[in-house]
Structures are given as C-alpha cells and as structure tokens.
Amino acid sequence: MRILTISGSLRAASTNTLLLEAIAELAPPWVTVSRYSSLDNLPHFSPERDTDPAPEAVTALRTQLREADAVIICTPEYIHSMPGVLKNMLDWIASSGEFINKPVGVLSASPSDMGGTRAHTALWHTMEVLMAQVPEKASLIIPFVRQRMDADGLITDPALKQELQTVLTTLIDTVGT
C-alpha cells in the first residue's frame, strides 16, 4: 500500500511537514509513505495552462497521486485559510480527477488554540468538491502543535501520537475495504 503525504507549508522546519514525517514513522512495514516535495515547483494555475501535455511538474504530481492508494494533507493556516501554494496544487487537480474516491486524511496544525480550524475547513471543503473520500477519523485539527512535539519533530504528547495513528489506521482500513 502506498500513501502520499503533502505538506501545505514550504518552510524547511515546518511543523506540518514534521507531523507528516511522524506519521510515516508510525506506518507498518508493508505501507510505503512518501512525501510530495515539489509544491513550490508547480506553475501558477490557469485553465489555459492546463493543456495536453500538462506542464512537467503537474504531470509528475498527477502521476504520484494516481499511484497512491491514499493521501494525507497537513496544512497550516495563513490569513484564515490554507496557503496559496496548496490551493494552487489543488486547482491543478480539479480537471484531472486524481482525488475522486481517493481516501484522504485532512489535517491542520497551528501553534494557536484554534489549530488552524479555518484552514482545515477550507481544505476539507475543497476535498469534498474534488470528490475525495475523507473518513471522519482521518480528519484532525491540532492546536498548540509546538507544545506537543520537540524541536526535532518528535511527538512528545501521547494523545497526539494516538490521534496520528488513528488517522493512519483509518486510511489503511479505508483502502482495504
């Protein structure tokens, strides 16, 4: 089984990326977890640019999504929504349909008490429009994220570790059904 993770942050030390790395560590040996790391290589979306063939970076993204059995997206919150680079990526997928019926975990993380709730809502709604399958237990809002992990990205909060395990297990079970 293959799970593709996507961080909505371009920051090298992003807690969102560190959370996805923590999830990868929780995966059983028969599950391959890889991270999409070319978010900043995608051109700005415009319908006129979505041609055949699509730009190389877009084609590579679509291939990775098609080959994945499930996807986990973790987003920070910028100006009450998901970052523009993540929205740009999702815009590129709207016409090609890689998320249709694909099991997707939707996570948001923030140092605030709200945990990126508004970004989570925007991402969840976008996945609904793209017809992804977002199981309830694969949807997670993580408040006070910096207090729940150390500087190296190790989860120090047992409750958060269990919540991430639940997201992962839910997606594995969803793919298996």
HUHU-V746422 format. One line per field, one symbol per residue. burial: + if it has 9 or more other ideal C-beta (glycine too) atoms within 8 Angstrom, else -. A space follows every 50 residues. Layout:
burial=???
//
This chain:
burial=+++++++++----+++++++++++-++---+-++++-++--+--+---++ ---+--++++++-++--+-+++++++++--+++-++++++-++----++- -+++++++++---+++++++-+++-+++-+-+-++--++++++++--++- --+-+-+--++-++++++-+++-++--
//
